[in-house]
Amino acid sequence: MSIPTLITIYVALALGALGVVGFFSELRRRRFGPAHAEDRVFRCVKCGLVYTDDADVDRSRCSQCGKMNEPMVF
């Protein structure tokens, strides 16, 4: 085998090993990472404040002015 072939094989194996480590690291991060909170977005019709509340809430009270608001639909 020639030297350029050996260098190419060495570089390819090193990059492949880094790719495998990165792939399994990403799988592990997704499995043990915090889950995204399923919140609803509200906008106050009185003062214009945009805020979030739990997903099971149909109407939410604005923390700035106290008006009850419906969730925003995107």
C-alpha atoms as an extended CHARMM CRD file, in Angstrom:
* protein
*
        74  EXT
         1         1  MET       CA              0.0000000000        0.0000000000        0.0000000000  PROA      1               0.0000000000
         2         2  SER       CA              1.1670000000        3.4760000000       -0.7790000000  PROA      2               0.0000000000
         3         3  ILE       CA              1.4940000000        6.2130000000        1.8280000000  PROA      3               0.0000000000
         4         4  PRO       CA             -1.3260000000        8.4300000000        0.4100000000  PROA      4               0.0000000000
         5         5  THR       CA             -3.6960000000        5.4470000000        0.5760000000  PROA      5               0.0000000000
         6         6  LEU       CA             -2.7560000000        4.7740000000        4.2090000000  PROA      6               0.0000000000
         7         7  ILE       CA             -3.2600000000        8.4280000000        5.1200000000  PROA      7               0.0000000000
         8         8  THR       CA             -6.6510000000        8.4760000000        3.3780000000  PROA      8               0.0000000000
         9         9  ILE       CA             -7.7800000000        5.3300000000        5.2290000000  PROA      9               0.0000000000
        10        10  TYR       CA             -6.5530000000        6.7440000000        8.5670000000  PROA      10              0.0000000000
        11        11  VAL       CA             -8.4020000000       10.0580000000        8.0440000000  PROA      11              0.0000000000
        12        12  ALA       CA            -11.5760000000        8.2860000000        6.8970000000  PROA      12              0.0000000000
        13        13  LEU       CA            -11.5550000000        5.9930000000        9.9520000000  PROA      13              0.0000000000
        14        14  ALA       CA            -10.9620000000        8.9290000000       12.3080000000  PROA      14              0.0000000000
        15        15  LEU       CA            -13.8170000000       10.9400000000       10.7810000000  PROA      15              0.0000000000
        16        16  GLY       CA            -16.0790000000        7.8930000000       10.8610000000  PROA      16              0.0000000000
        17        17  ALA       CA            -15.3150000000        7.3070000000       14.5410000000  PROA      17              0.0000000000
        18        18  LEU       CA            -16.0460000000       10.9730000000       15.3310000000  PROA      18              0.0000000000
        19        19  GLY       CA            -19.3260000000       10.7320000000       13.4170000000  PROA      19              0.0000000000
        20        20  VAL       CA            -20.4050000000        7.6350000000       15.3710000000  PROA      20              0.0000000000
        21        21  VAL       CA            -19.5150000000        9.2470000000       18.7060000000  PROA      21              0.0000000000
        22        22  GLY       CA            -21.4070000000       12.4100000000       17.7370000000  PROA      22              0.0000000000
        23        23  PHE       CA            -24.4630000000       10.4060000000       16.6400000000  PROA      23              0.0000000000
        24        24  PHE       CA            -24.6890000000        8.4370000000       19.8890000000  PROA      24              0.0000000000
        25        25  SER       CA            -23.9990000000       11.5610000000       21.9460000000  PROA      25              0.0000000000
        26        26  GLU       CA            -26.9500000000       13.3000000000       20.2600000000  PROA      26              0.0000000000
        27        27  LEU       CA            -29.2040000000       10.2790000000       20.8770000000  PROA      27              0.0000000000
        28        28  ARG       CA            -28.2350000000       10.2890000000       24.5530000000  PROA      28              0.0000000000
        29        29  ARG       CA            -28.8060000000       14.0340000000       24.8730000000  PROA      29              0.0000000000
        30        30  ARG       CA            -32.3100000000       13.7600000000       23.3740000000  PROA      30              0.0000000000
        31        31  ARG       CA            -33.2410000000       10.8170000000       25.5690000000  PROA      31              0.0000000000
        32        32  PHE       CA            -32.1540000000       12.3770000000       28.8800000000  PROA      32              0.0000000000
        33        33  GLY       CA            -32.6770000000       16.0660000000       28.1030000000  PROA      33              0.0000000000
        34        34  PRO       CA            -35.5920000000       18.0620000000       29.4870000000  PROA      34              0.0000000000
        35        35  ALA       CA            -38.8300000000       17.8100000000       27.5580000000  PROA      35              0.0000000000
        36        36  HSD       CA            -40.3190000000       20.8960000000       25.9800000000  PROA      36              0.0000000000
        37        37  ALA       CA            -43.1220000000       22.4350000000       27.9660000000  PROA      37              0.0000000000
        38        38  GLU       CA            -46.4220000000       22.4410000000       26.1280000000  PROA      38              0.0000000000
        39        39  ASP       CA            -47.6140000000       25.9460000000       26.9850000000  PROA      39              0.0000000000
        40        40  ARG       CA            -50.2200000000       28.1080000000       25.3080000000  PROA      40              0.0000000000
        41        41  VAL       CA            -49.4500000000       31.6600000000       24.2440000000  PROA      41              0.0000000000
        42        42  PHE       CA            -51.8220000000       34.4440000000       25.3130000000  PROA      42              0.0000000000
        43        43  ARG       CA            -51.9720000000       38.1220000000       24.3790000000  PROA      43              0.0000000000
        44        44  CYS       CA            -53.8820000000       40.5550000000       26.5550000000  PROA      44              0.0000000000
        45        45  VAL       CA            -56.4650000000       42.5490000000       24.6020000000  PROA      45              0.0000000000
        46        46  LYS       CA            -56.3490000000       45.3700000000       27.1700000000  PROA      46              0.0000000000
        47        47  CYS       CA            -52.6280000000       46.0140000000       27.7430000000  PROA      47              0.0000000000
        48        48  GLY       CA            -50.9930000000       43.9760000000       24.9280000000  PROA      48              0.0000000000
        49        49  LEU       CA            -48.8280000000       41.7790000000       27.1850000000  PROA      49              0.0000000000
        50        50  VAL       CA            -47.8010000000       38.4660000000       25.5870000000  PROA      50              0.0000000000
        51        51  TYR       CA            -47.4260000000       35.6120000000       28.0890000000  PROA      51              0.0000000000
        52        52  THR       CA            -47.7210000000       31.8260000000       28.4020000000  PROA      52              0.0000000000
        53        53  ASP       CA            -49.7960000000       29.5210000000       30.5830000000  PROA      53              0.0000000000
        54        54  ASP       CA            -50.3750000000       25.7840000000       30.9400000000  PROA      54              0.0000000000
        55        55  ALA       CA            -51.7340000000       23.8260000000       27.9780000000  PROA      55              0.0000000000
        56        56  ASP       CA            -54.8560000000       22.7260000000       29.8750000000  PROA      56              0.0000000000
        57        57  VAL       CA            -56.0190000000       26.3340000000       30.4950000000  PROA      57              0.0000000000
        58        58  ASP       CA            -58.6920000000       27.6780000000       28.1200000000  PROA      58              0.0000000000
        59        59  ARG       CA            -58.6350000000       31.2480000000       29.4520000000  PROA      59              0.0000000000
        60        60  SER       CA            -55.8510000000       32.9200000000       31.3960000000  PROA      60              0.0000000000
        61        61  ARG       CA            -55.6510000000       36.0190000000       33.5550000000  PROA      61              0.0000000000
        62        62  CYS       CA            -53.1330000000       38.6710000000       32.5060000000  PROA      62              0.0000000000
        63        63  SER       CA            -50.4980000000       39.1560000000       35.2010000000  PROA      63              0.0000000000
        64        64  GLN       CA            -50.1840000000       42.8720000000       34.4110000000  PROA      64              0.0000000000
        65        65  CYS       CA            -53.7880000000       44.1200000000       34.2950000000  PROA      65              0.0000000000
        66        66  GLY       CA            -55.8800000000       41.1060000000       35.4020000000  PROA      66              0.0000000000
        67        67  LYS       CA            -58.0600000000       40.7620000000       32.2800000000  PROA      67              0.0000000000
        68        68  MET       CA            -59.0760000000       37.2380000000       31.1980000000  PROA      68              0.0000000000
        69        69  ASN       CA            -57.8110000000       36.3560000000       27.6940000000  PROA      69              0.0000000000
        70        70  GLU       CA            -58.2590000000       33.6450000000       25.0770000000  PROA      70              0.0000000000
        71        71  PRO       CA            -55.1750000000       31.8440000000       23.6990000000  PROA      71              0.0000000000
        72        72  MET       CA            -53.5800000000       33.0730000000       20.4730000000  PROA      72              0.0000000000
        73        73  VAL       CA            -54.0930000000       30.9630000000       17.3450000000  PROA      73              0.0000000000
        74        74  PHE       CA            -51.1360000000       30.8220000000       14.9750000000  PROA      74              0.0000000000
